[in-house]
Amino acid sequence: MSDDGFALRLDGVTKKFGKHTAVDSFDFEVPRGVICGLLGPNGSGKTTSIRMIMGILGPDEGTVSLYGEDPNVTRRTKVGYLPEERGVYKKMKCLELITFLGEIRGLTRAEARRRGGGWLDRLGLPEWADKKVEDLSKGMQQKIQFISTVIHEPELLILDEPFSGLDPINQDVLEEIVRDYHAKGTTILFSTHLMDQAERLCERVCLISNSKKVLDGDLKEIKAAERRGIVAVEFEGTDTWIEGPEVDHVEQADDGLHLILRDGEDHQPILSRAVNAGARILRFDLVEPRLHEIFVRHAGDGAVGDAGMPSGARMSSWNEHVGPGGV
């Protein structure tokens, strides 16, 4: 079987647990050398999909391939996998554990130890090399597990909720490492329910909700195609013109207000209404939607709160949050 330039491929994959369908007829491809986000709320099927990619679970229907082969053939040497459930041998010393796991992945003991020492230096843990893993904080243990994931320089990194539990500083460190691997040509797939984080890192995204894929493709192309129905506004004076038949709801954003239009509605009547109301318009233009806005558009309101977007971010009117008077 040829990989056709894809690091992994799922064709019509379905997985059920009793009467519950965790993944439903899932088609998914990740080209070599990209950072791809598998995105969706908790319980949407992300982790089950990754476990099938890794060969931990077998699909009830459909097929899974890594580099055109069965996952069991390629995963040990070509894949680095960081599972959502963190786990380390806590009684082992840190460098001893890293070395052991490097040997399992095909490195010589000397090379695994050399690489492990270098990673401990990079992540600020050199003094912990001969300490037992159980003596480390939870965040430090996550760093040790991440080192063990990448020690063999895999061609494909699969990271399941990799930023969960990390403080902002260590999240930034991990993001930098992910970008470094991407620059070297490594294919990276990571799952997350945090849309803003995915938007910073990903070239491609696959959005899933309720066990089904709702959107998949190049992030820039998706955002260009979805560039409709969102108007960014800044103004002074009355805000009575904001609500109208064209506006579905209003959201706060870093660049002012976002007016989310109903499907097929034109934004020009809103501008005319604002001018007639006497508002001073500082900004009024169509904007590229944020990833969480795209997700909500395709997955529906029910997925909002569990997909990295506060439930209060969707509001029926600007007055509910700020009151009259505008910006």
C-alpha positions in Angstrom: 0.0 0.0 0.0 1.4 3.4 -1.0 1.2 6.3 1.4 0.7 8.8 -1.5 2.4 11.6 0.4 0.2 11.1 3.5 1.6 10.3 7.0 -1.7 8.8 8.1 -5.0 7.9 6.6 -8.4 6.8 8.0 -11.0 5.5 5.6 -14.6 5.1 6.8 -13.5 4.4 10.4 -16.2 3.6 12.9 -15.8 2.5 16.6 -18.6 1.6 18.9 -18.6 0.8 22.6 -21.8 -1.1 23.3 -24.6 1.1 22.0 -22.4 4.2 22.0 -20.8 5.2 18.7 -17.5 7.0 19.6 -16.4 7.6 16.0 -18.8 7.4 13.1 -17.6 6.9 9.5 -14.5 9.0 9.9 -12.4 9.8 6.8 -9.2 11.7 7.7 -5.8 12.3 6.0 -2.7 14.1 7.2 -0.1 15.0 4.6 3.5 14.6 5.4 5.3 17.6 7.0 2.2 19.5 8.3 0.9 20.5 11.7 -2.6 19.2 11.9 -5.1 19.8 14.7 -7.8 17.3 15.6 -10.3 19.5 17.3 -13.5 19.2 19.1 -15.2 19.2 22.5 -14.4 16.7 25.1 -16.1 13.4 24.3 -16.3 14.1 20.6 -14.1 11.1 19.5 -10.6 12.6 19.3 -8.9 10.2 21.7 -10.6 7.2 20.3 -9.5 8.2 16.8 -5.9 8.6 18.0 -6.0 5.2 19.7 -7.1 3.6 16.4 -4.3 5.5 14.6 -1.9 4.0 17.0 -3.3 0.5 16.8 -4.3 0.5 20.4 -7.9 0.0 19.4 -9.1 -1.7 16.2 -11.9 -0.1 14.2 -15.2 -1.9 13.9 -15.4 -0.6 10.3 -13.0 1.0 7.9 -9.2 1.0 7.7 -6.2 2.8 9.3 -2.8 3.2 7.8 0.5 4.9 8.8 2.8 5.7 5.9 0.7 3.2 3.9 1.2 0.3 6.3 -0.6 -1.3 9.2 0.0 0.9 12.3 1.6 -2.1 14.1 4.3 -2.2 11.5 5.4 1.5 11.6 4.5 3.0 15.0 7.5 1.8 17.1 10.1 3.5 14.9 8.3 6.2 13.0 5.8 7.6 15.6 6.2 9.4 18.9 2.9 9.2 20.9 2.0 11.3 23.9 -1.3 9.9 25.3 -3.9 12.0 27.0 -3.5 9.8 30.1 -0.1 10.7 31.4 1.9 7.7 32.8 5.5 7.2 33.8 7.5 4.6 35.8 7.7 6.7 38.9 10.2 4.6 40.8 12.8 4.9 38.0 15.3 7.8 37.8 14.6 10.4 35.2 17.5 9.8 32.9 17.3 6.1 33.4 13.6 6.1 32.3 14.3 8.2 29.3 17.2 6.0 28.3 15.1 2.8 28.8 12.3 4.2 26.6 14.8 5.3 23.9 16.2 1.8 23.8 12.7 0.4 23.3 12.4 2.7 20.3 15.5 1.4 18.7 18.3 3.6 20.0 21.5 2.3 21.5 21.8 2.8 25.3 24.7 5.3 24.8 22.8 7.3 22.2 19.6 7.3 24.2 21.4 8.5 27.3 23.2 11.3 25.3 20.0 12.5 23.8 18.2 12.3 27.1 20.8 14.4 28.8 20.5 17.0 26.1 16.7 17.2 26.5 17.0 17.5 30.2 19.3 20.5 29.7 17.0 22.1 27.2 13.9 21.8 29.5 15.7 23.0 32.6 15.9 19.7 34.4 19.6 18.7 34.4 19.7 18.5 38.2 16.9 16.0 38.2 18.6 13.4 36.0 19.4 11.1 38.9 16.2 11.8 40.9 13.2 9.4 40.9 10.4 10.5 38.7 8.0 10.4 41.7 10.0 13.2 43.3 9.1 15.6 40.4 6.1 17.9 40.2 3.3 16.9 37.8 4.5 19.5 35.3 8.0 18.1 35.4 6.8 14.6 35.0 4.9 15.7 31.9 8.2 17.1 30.5 9.9 13.7 31.2 7.1 12.0 29.3 7.4 14.4 26.4 11.2 13.8 26.2 10.4 10.1 26.0 8.0 10.7 23.2 10.5 12.5 21.0 13.8 10.8 22.1 14.0 8.7 18.9 13.3 11.7 16.5 10.1 10.3 15.1 8.8 11.2 11.6 5.3 11.6 13.1 4.4 13.1 16.4 0.9 12.4 17.8 0.1 14.5 20.8 -3.2 14.0 22.6 -4.1 17.2 24.6 -0.4 17.9 25.1 -0.9 21.3 26.8 -3.3 20.0 29.4 -2.1 20.7 32.9 0.9 22.8 31.9 1.3 26.4 33.2 1.5 29.2 30.6 5.3 29.3 30.6 5.6 25.5 29.9 2.9 25.7 27.3 5.0 28.3 25.5 8.1 26.0 25.8 6.1 23.1 24.3 4.7 25.2 21.5 8.3 26.3 20.6 9.4 22.7 20.5 6.4 21.7 18.3 7.4 24.5 15.9 11.0 23.4 15.9 10.0 19.9 14.9 7.7 21.2 12.2 10.6 23.3 10.8 12.6 20.0 10.5 9.9 18.4 8.5 8.2 16.3 11.2 4.5 15.6 10.7 2.6 16.6 13.8 -1.0 15.7 14.8 -2.3 17.0 18.1 -5.7 16.9 19.5 -7.1 19.7 21.6 -10.4 21.3 22.6 -8.7 24.8 22.8 -9.4 26.5 19.6 -7.2 29.5 20.1 -4.1 27.3 20.7 -4.9 25.3 17.5 -5.3 28.5 15.5 -1.7 29.6 16.5 -0.1 26.3 15.6 -2.0 24.5 12.9 -1.8 24.5 9.1 -4.6 22.0 8.8 -7.5 21.2 11.1 -10.2 18.6 11.3 -13.2 19.5 13.4 -15.3 16.7 14.9 -18.4 16.9 17.1 -20.7 14.1 18.4 -18.4 11.4 16.8 -18.7 12.9 13.3 -16.4 15.0 11.2 -17.9 18.5 10.5 -15.0 20.2 8.7 -11.6 19.3 7.4 -8.8 21.0 5.4 -6.2 23.7 5.1 -6.8 26.3 7.8 -6.1 29.3 5.6 -8.4 27.9 2.9 -11.2 27.2 5.4 -11.0 30.7 6.9 -11.0 32.2 3.5 -14.1 30.2 2.5 -15.8 31.1 5.8 -15.0 34.8 5.5 -18.6 35.8 5.4 -21.2 37.1 7.8 -18.8 38.5 10.4 -18.4 42.3 10.6 -15.9 43.9 13.0 -17.1 47.3 14.3 -15.8 50.0 16.5 -17.9 53.1 17.1 -18.7 56.0 19.3 -22.2 57.1 20.3 -25.5 55.2 20.3 -25.6 51.4 19.8 -29.3 51.2 18.9 -28.4 50.3 15.3 -26.6 47.1 16.2 -29.6 44.9 16.6 -31.6 44.3 13.5 -33.0 41.6 11.2 -29.5 40.9 9.7 -27.7 40.3 13.0 -27.9 36.8 14.6 -25.8 37.7 17.6 -22.9 39.9 18.8 -19.5 38.7 20.2 -16.8 40.6 22.0 -13.4 40.2 20.3 -9.9 41.7 20.7 -10.5 44.0 17.8 -13.9 45.4 19.0 -17.3 43.8 18.4 -18.1 41.1 15.9 -21.6 41.2 14.4 -22.5 37.7 13.4 -24.9 37.9 10.5 -27.7 35.5 9.7 -27.0 33.3 6.7 -27.3 35.2 3.4 -27.8 38.6 5.0 -25.9 41.7 3.7 -24.0 44.0 6.0 -24.6 47.2 4.2 -28.0 47.9 5.7 -26.4 47.8 9.2 -23.9 50.5 8.2 -26.7 52.7 6.8 -28.7 52.2 10.0 -25.6 53.2 12.1 -25.1 56.4 10.1 -28.8 57.3 10.3 -28.7 56.8 14.0 -25.8 59.3 14.3 -23.1 56.9 15.5 -19.5 57.7 14.6 -18.1 54.7 12.9 -14.4 54.0 13.5 -14.3 50.6 11.9 -16.7 48.6 9.9 -15.5 45.7 7.8 -15.8 42.0 7.0 -13.2 40.0 8.9 -11.7 36.6 8.8 -13.5 34.4 11.4 -11.7 32.9 14.3 -11.5 29.2 14.5 -14.0 28.9 17.4 -16.5 30.9 15.4 -16.1 28.5 12.5 -16.5 25.6 14.8 -19.7 26.9 16.3 -21.1 27.7 12.9 -20.6 24.0 11.9 -21.0 22.1 15.2 -23.8 24.3 16.7 -24.2 26.0 20.0 -24.2 22.9 22.1 -20.5 22.4 21.6 -19.5 25.9 22.5 -18.7 25.7 26.2 -16.7 22.5 25.9 -14.6 23.6 22.9 -12.5 26.3 24.4 -15.0 29.1 24.0 -16.7 30.4 27.2 -20.5 29.9 27.0 -21.0 33.5 27.8 -19.1 34.6 24.7 -22.1 34.0 22.6 -24.6 36.7 23.4 -28.0 37.7 22.0 -27.3 41.4 22.3 -24.4 43.8 23.1 -26.6 45.5 25.7 -26.6 42.3 27.9 -22.8 42.8 28.5 -22.0 46.5 28.2 -25.3 48.4 28.2 -26.1 51.4 26.0 -23.5 53.9 25.0 -21.3 51.9 22.7 -17.5 51.8 22.9 
